[in-house]
């Protein structure tokens, strides 16, 4: 889609819409990350996501294009996992969140990667280490996370804190830039 800005100098801007999945085990901080990014708020008492929830965020990309991220917040609970395969179609990227205060099982990571890459075996996945503000409780080191990133050929690794806002915007700038570059905006 192309539209014209009204003004003295007419400029065409391309518009892009990217379906981006947010995945990870229950309690990893998916909803908290998305709320911090989209609404600028953090809530200690986030309730369990049932199935899938959605958020939308529009970005002006280097004043040349508009990028809309359609953010799908997948439930991390096992009882909803059988539904998720139906929702991944059309996804352009995924964020895999890992709670840095709990050592993840490799089987769980493999399952998440397989779910989101069902229809696209090279779907870009950005690995996100959450709850980085809980320094005294960190159980997962950078070496482990970098190994996961390399094993699954992921687009990168970023540590964040939805509570403090640390690196939250960076996550979405990185994924938006990757998507925009793939589309040669």
Secondary structure as the mmCIF struct_conf table of DSSP 4:
data_model
#
loop_
_struct_conf.conf_type_id
_struct_conf.id
_struct_conf.beg_label_comp_id
_struct_conf.beg_label_asym_id
_struct_conf.beg_label_seq_id
_struct_conf.end_label_comp_id
_struct_conf.end_label_asym_id
_struct_conf.end_label_seq_id
STRN STRN1 UNK A 2 UNK A 4
BEND BEND1 UNK A 7 UNK A 9
STRN STRN2 UNK A 12 UNK A 23
BEND BEND2 UNK A 25 UNK A 25
TURN_TY1_P TURN_TY1_P1 UNK A 26 UNK A 27
BEND BEND3 UNK A 28 UNK A 29
HELX_RH_AL_P HELX_RH_AL_P1 UNK A 30 UNK A 39
BEND BEND4 UNK A 40 UNK A 40
TURN_TY1_P TURN_TY1_P2 UNK A 44 UNK A 45
HELX_LH_PP_P HELX_LH_PP_P1 UNK A 46 UNK A 49
BEND BEND5 UNK A 51 UNK A 51
STRN STRN3 UNK A 52 UNK A 61
TURN_TY1_P TURN_TY1_P3 UNK A 62 UNK A 64
STRN STRN4 UNK A 65 UNK A 74
HELX_RH_3T_P HELX_RH_3T_P1 UNK A 78 UNK A 80
HELX_RH_AL_P HELX_RH_AL_P2 UNK A 81 UNK A 87
TURN_TY1_P TURN_TY1_P4 UNK A 89 UNK A 90
STRN STRN5 UNK A 93 UNK A 99
TURN_TY1_P TURN_TY1_P5 UNK A 100 UNK A 101
BEND BEND6 UNK A 102 UNK A 102
HELX_LH_PP_P HELX_LH_PP_P2 UNK A 103 UNK A 105
HELX_RH_AL_P HELX_RH_AL_P3 UNK A 106 UNK A 116
TURN_TY1_P TURN_TY1_P6 UNK A 117 UNK A 117
BEND BEND7 UNK A 118 UNK A 119
TURN_TY1_P TURN_TY1_P7 UNK A 121 UNK A 122
STRN STRN6 UNK A 124 UNK A 130
TURN_TY1_P TURN_TY1_P8 UNK A 132 UNK A 133
HELX_RH_3T_P HELX_RH_3T_P2 UNK A 135 UNK A 137
BEND BEND8 UNK A 140 UNK A 140
HELX_RH_AL_P HELX_RH_AL_P4 UNK A 142 UNK A 151
TURN_TY1_P TURN_TY1_P9 UNK A 152 UNK A 153
BEND BEND9 UNK A 155 UNK A 155
STRN STRN7 UNK A 156 UNK A 159
TURN_TY1_P TURN_TY1_P10 UNK A 162 UNK A 164
TURN_TY1_P TURN_TY1_P11 UNK A 166 UNK A 167
HELX_RH_AL_P HELX_RH_AL_P5 UNK A 168 UNK A 182
TURN_TY1_P TURN_TY1_P12 UNK A 183 UNK A 184
#
